[in-house]
Amino acid sequence: MPKGYGIPVISIGNLIVGGSGKTPFTIALASRLDNVAIVLRGYKREGKGISVVSQYGVITSTVSKSGDEAMLMAKMLPKATVIVSIDRVEGILKAKSLGAKVVILDDGFSKASIKKLDILLKPSRPMPNTFCLPSGPYRESVRLYKKADLIAIEDRDFRREVEIKNPTDRMVLVTAISKPQRLDKYLPSFIEKVYYPDHYTYSGNELEAILRKYSADSILTTQKDAVKMDDFRIDLSILELNMTLEPYIYEKVNKYIKDFAKIS
């Protein structure tokens, strides 16, 4: 039986491997909620304990200690609290102790022991097969979609809009995201591309070498990559992603929060 912790918890999850839009979806949802805390594991960060990345916009961590996704959320959500914790229950309790009134649990679908509203993101196009890793693109069985409280399908229930900020005449794409080819539809024609493994940590010297190699004026990159490049004296052009959610998603989440308050 799932256990509650005296605070409403909304989980944003997916069944496919990478690239489903969890981070921008979480940012879009959190931006419409008051006194919200986001709890995520902080993939590829230094250290394994619990850490408060930001509280109401005050950032108290570095990207190496928080992970790129947590730092992006901290920068994009000045009214929220962001916490990284492998132990999600510990993270929820920490959020509650800091005064949060609702928690968004990033990638929390598999945490069946926690009482929560489960939102699963689903791609608009069918996957090539329905096998789980390593034979297919799924982390968990497609049969689990029926366990979700809400299934949000891309291009129907949520949509991505991308605009290039600070473009230059000659840009080179540098990114370390899962499935980087999904950026192609947002890119200028004939742009050079440099891909790194997911969540890669850059050095200033290698980025400067890329600029020289391609005679580029700036590096074009995603917002998630940019948080790991901010400390370098390099001109950046940013693929700024905004996500639009259908109103019914906010309505369902708000109803869950209000109903939780009534029975608490």
Beta strands, then each sheet from edge to edge (+ up, - down):
strand 1: 9-14
strand 2: 36-40
strand 3: 51-55
strand 4: 58-59
strand 5: 81-84
strand 6: 102-106
strand 7: 117-122
strand 8: 150-153
strand 9: 158-165
strand 10: 171-175
strand 11: 192-195
strand 12: 218-222
strand 13: 236-245
sheet 1: 4+ 3- 5+ 2+ 6+ 1+ 7+ 8+
sheet 2: 9+ 13- 12- 10- 11-
end
